Structure formats: structure tokens, C-alpha cells
Amino acid sequence: MFGERAVLKLMYAALVRAAERWRGIKITELERRQLEVLRQQLKDQHAKENEPVTQSNTRSAKVRRLQQR
């Protein structure tokens, strides 16, 4: 089973690739804004995952994991 975020990433990548190659997919302004929001969220998530490890980062990560349980 895939999580929602993983499925959204795959859908986004497929739409971007199709739009770049085929130019036949019509995307409304609303859809374009939604894709931009998703792109920013993924970019932010990627930045968080790749930020340098410090003591405060590891502590906050542990707290988040405990809160998710």
C-alpha cells in the first residue's frame, strides 16, 4: 500500500512529464495552483529531510514520532 503523499508525487511527476512531452494536456488555473502548492510542500518536505542533523533537530523529530503514535 502506498501513502497519500507517495501517490500524489507519482501523479504530479506523470502530469509534468506528460505536459512537457505531449503538450496536449489541458490544465486549468485551479489545477495549476494546486500543483504549485503540492510542489512547494514536496520541496519543503525534501528540505526538512535533508537539513543538517543537530541535537535540536533530532529531539524535535523524536517528539513528532511520538505524537504520531
Backbone as JSON Lines, residues from 0, in Angstrom:
{"i":0,"aa":"M","n":[0.84,-1.17,0.0],"ca":[0.0,0.0,0.0],"c":[0.89,1.24,0.0]}
{"i":1,"aa":"F","n":[0.5,2.2,-0.78],"ca":[1.22,3.46,-0.84],"c":[0.47,4.5,-0.02]}
{"i":2,"aa":"G","n":[1.22,5.42,0.54],"ca":[0.61,6.51,1.27],"c":[0.09,7.57,0.31]}
{"i":3,"aa":"E","n":[-0.72,8.46,0.83],"ca":[-1.31,9.51,0.0],"c":[-0.24,10.38,-0.64]}
{"i":4,"aa":"R","n":[0.77,10.76,0.13],"ca":[1.82,11.64,-0.39],"c":[2.58,10.95,-1.54]}
{"i":5,"aa":"A","n":[2.86,9.67,-1.41],"ca":[3.58,8.95,-2.45],"c":[2.76,8.92,-3.75]}
{"i":6,"aa":"V","n":[1.47,8.7,-3.62],"ca":[0.6,8.67,-4.8],"c":[0.54,10.06,-5.44]}
{"i":7,"aa":"L","n":[0.45,11.11,-4.63],"ca":[0.43,12.46,-5.17],"c":[1.73,12.79,-5.9]}
{"i":8,"aa":"K","n":[2.86,12.34,-5.36],"ca":[4.14,12.56,-6.02],"c":[4.16,11.89,-7.39]}
{"i":9,"aa":"L","n":[3.68,10.65,-7.44],"ca":[3.66,9.93,-8.71],"c":[2.74,10.6,-9.72]}
{"i":10,"aa":"M","n":[1.57,11.04,-9.25],"ca":[0.63,11.72,-10.15],"c":[1.23,13.03,-10.67]}
{"i":11,"aa":"Y","n":[1.85,13.77,-9.79],"ca":[2.46,15.05,-10.17],"c":[3.55,14.81,-11.21]}
{"i":12,"aa":"A","n":[4.42,13.85,-10.95],"ca":[5.5,13.56,-11.89],"c":[4.95,13.12,-13.25]}
{"i":13,"aa":"A","n":[3.92,12.3,-13.25],"ca":[3.33,11.85,-14.5],"c":[2.71,13.01,-15.28]}
{"i":14,"aa":"L","n":[2.02,13.9,-14.58],"ca":[1.42,15.06,-15.25],"c":[2.48,16.0,-15.82]}
{"i":15,"aa":"V","n":[3.52,16.24,-15.06],"ca":[4.59,17.12,-15.53],"c":[5.25,16.53,-16.76]}
{"i":16,"aa":"R","n":[5.57,15.25,-16.71],"ca":[6.22,14.6,-17.85],"c":[5.32,14.62,-19.07]}
{"i":17,"aa":"A","n":[4.05,14.3,-18.87],"ca":[3.12,14.3,-20.0],"c":[2.96,15.7,-20.57]}
{"i":18,"aa":"A","n":[2.86,16.69,-19.71],"ca":[2.69,18.07,-20.18],"c":[3.92,18.53,-20.95]}
{"i":19,"aa":"E","n":[5.11,18.12,-20.51],"ca":[6.34,18.52,-21.19],"c":[6.48,17.84,-22.55]}
{"i":20,"aa":"R","n":[6.09,16.6,-22.64],"ca":[6.31,15.84,-23.88],"c":[5.16,15.98,-24.87]}
{"i":21,"aa":"W","n":[3.94,15.92,-24.39],"ca":[2.8,15.89,-25.31],"c":[2.2,17.27,-25.56]}
{"i":22,"aa":"R","n":[2.26,18.1,-24.59],"ca":[1.64,19.43,-24.68],"c":[0.16,19.36,-25.01]}
{"i":23,"aa":"G","n":[-0.44,18.19,-24.83],"ca":[-1.85,18.03,-25.15],"c":[-2.75,18.0,-23.93]}
{"i":24,"aa":"I","n":[-2.17,18.05,-22.75],"ca":[-2.97,18.01,-21.53],"c":[-3.33,19.44,-21.15]}
{"i":25,"aa":"K","n":[-4.59,19.68,-21.02],"ca":[-5.05,21.0,-20.63],"c":[-5.15,21.04,-19.1]}
{"i":26,"aa":"I","n":[-4.54,22.04,-18.5],"ca":[-4.58,22.2,-17.06],"c":[-5.19,23.56,-16.76]}
{"i":27,"aa":"T","n":[-6.23,23.54,-15.95],"ca":[-6.9,24.79,-15.6],"c":[-6.04,25.58,-14.61]}
{"i":28,"aa":"E","n":[-6.38,26.83,-14.41],"ca":[-5.64,27.67,-13.47],"c":[-5.73,27.11,-12.05]}
{"i":29,"aa":"L","n":[-6.9,26.6,-11.66],"ca":[-7.06,26.0,-10.34],"c":[-6.13,24.8,-10.19]}
{"i":30,"aa":"E","n":[-6.09,23.93,-11.19],"ca":[-5.22,22.76,-11.13],"c":[-3.76,23.18,-11.08]}
{"i":31,"aa":"R","n":[-3.4,24.2,-11.84],"ca":[-2.03,24.69,-11.84],"c":[-1.64,25.21,-10.44]}
{"i":32,"aa":"R","n":[-2.55,25.94,-9.79],"ca":[-2.28,26.44,-8.43],"c":[-2.14,25.28,-7.45]}
{"i":33,"aa":"Q","n":[-3.01,24.27,-7.59],"ca":[-2.93,23.11,-6.7],"c":[-1.6,22.38,-6.89]}
{"i":34,"aa":"L","n":[-1.15,22.25,-8.13],"ca":[0.13,21.62,-8.4],"c":[1.29,22.43,-7.82]}
{"i":35,"aa":"E","n":[1.19,23.74,-7.88],"ca":[2.24,24.59,-7.3],"c":[2.29,24.45,-5.78]}
{"i":36,"aa":"V","n":[1.12,24.36,-5.14],"ca":[1.08,24.15,-3.69],"c":[1.72,22.8,-3.36]}
{"i":37,"aa":"L","n":[1.37,21.78,-4.11],"ca":[1.95,20.45,-3.88],"c":[3.46,20.49,-4.1]}
{"i":38,"aa":"R","n":[3.9,21.16,-5.15],"ca":[5.33,21.28,-5.43],"c":[6.05,21.93,-4.25]}
{"i":39,"aa":"Q","n":[5.48,22.99,-3.7],"ca":[6.1,23.68,-2.57],"c":[6.13,22.78,-1.34]}
{"i":40,"aa":"Q","n":[5.05,22.04,-1.1],"ca":[5.01,21.12,0.05],"c":[6.08,20.05,-0.09]}
{"i":41,"aa":"L","n":[6.23,19.5,-1.28],"ca":[7.24,18.48,-1.51],"c":[8.65,19.06,-1.36]}
{"i":42,"aa":"K","n":[8.83,20.27,-1.84],"ca":[10.12,20.95,-1.71],"c":[10.45,21.18,-0.23]}
{"i":43,"aa":"D","n":[9.47,21.64,0.54],"ca":[9.66,21.86,1.97],"c":[9.97,20.56,2.69]}
{"i":44,"aa":"Q","n":[9.25,19.5,2.33],"ca":[9.48,18.2,2.96],"c":[10.89,17.71,2.63]}
{"i":45,"aa":"H","n":[11.3,17.87,1.39],"ca":[12.64,17.45,0.98],"c":[13.7,18.23,1.75]}
{"i":46,"aa":"A","n":[13.49,19.53,1.93],"ca":[14.43,20.36,2.67],"c":[14.53,19.91,4.12]}
{"i":47,"aa":"K","n":[13.38,19.58,4.72],"ca":[13.38,19.11,6.11],"c":[14.13,17.79,6.24]}
{"i":48,"aa":"E","n":[13.93,16.89,5.28],"ca":[14.57,15.58,5.34],"c":[16.07,15.69,5.15]}
{"i":49,"aa":"N","n":[16.52,16.73,4.47],"ca":[17.94,16.86,4.16],"c":[18.64,17.95,4.96]}
{"i":50,"aa":"E","n":[17.99,18.49,5.99],"ca":[18.64,19.52,6.8],"c":[19.68,18.87,7.69]}
{"i":51,"aa":"P","n":[20.72,19.6,8.04],"ca":[21.78,19.02,8.89],"c":[21.22,18.54,10.22]}
{"i":52,"aa":"V","n":[21.78,17.46,10.7],"ca":[21.33,16.88,11.95],"c":[21.98,17.63,13.11]}
{"i":53,"aa":"T","n":[21.16,18.18,13.97],"ca":[21.64,18.82,15.19],"c":[20.88,18.22,16.35]}
{"i":54,"aa":"Q","n":[21.29,18.53,17.53],"ca":[20.61,17.97,18.71],"c":[19.16,18.42,18.76]}
{"i":55,"aa":"S","n":[18.89,19.67,18.44],"ca":[17.5,20.14,18.48],"c":[16.67,19.49,17.39]}
{"i":56,"aa":"N","n":[17.26,19.23,16.21],"ca":[16.53,18.55,15.14],"c":[16.16,17.13,15.54]}
{"i":57,"aa":"T","n":[17.1,16.41,16.13],"ca":[16.81,15.02,16.49],"c":[15.77,14.96,17.6]}
{"i":58,"aa":"R","n":[15.82,15.9,18.53],"ca":[14.83,15.92,19.61],"c":[13.45,16.21,19.07]}
{"i":59,"aa":"S","n":[13.33,17.2,18.18],"ca":[12.01,17.52,17.63],"c":[11.5,16.38,16.75]}
{"i":60,"aa":"A","n":[12.38,15.68,16.07],"ca":[11.96,14.54,15.27],"c":[11.42,13.43,16.17]}
{"i":61,"aa":"K","n":[12.08,13.21,17.3],"ca":[11.6,12.19,18.23],"c":[10.23,12.57,18.78]}
{"i":62,"aa":"V","n":[10.04,13.83,19.1],"ca":[8.75,14.29,19.62],"c":[7.67,14.09,18.58]}
{"i":63,"aa":"R","n":[7.95,14.42,17.31],"ca":[6.96,14.23,16.24],"c":[6.59,12.76,16.08]}
{"i":64,"aa":"R","n":[7.58,11.88,16.13],"ca":[7.3,10.45,16.01],"c":[6.41,9.97,17.15]}
{"i":65,"aa":"L","n":[6.69,10.44,18.36],"ca":[5.87,10.04,19.5],"c":[4.45,10.57,19.38]}
{"i":66,"aa":"Q","n":[4.29,11.78,18.85],"ca":[2.97,12.36,18.7],"c":[2.16,11.62,17.64]}
{"i":67,"aa":"Q","n":[2.82,11.07,16.64],"ca":[2.13,10.37,15.56],"c":[1.58,9.02,16.03]}
{"i":68,"aa":"R","n":[2.13,8.48,17.06],"ca":[1.68,7.15,17.55],"c":[0.41,7.26,18.25]}
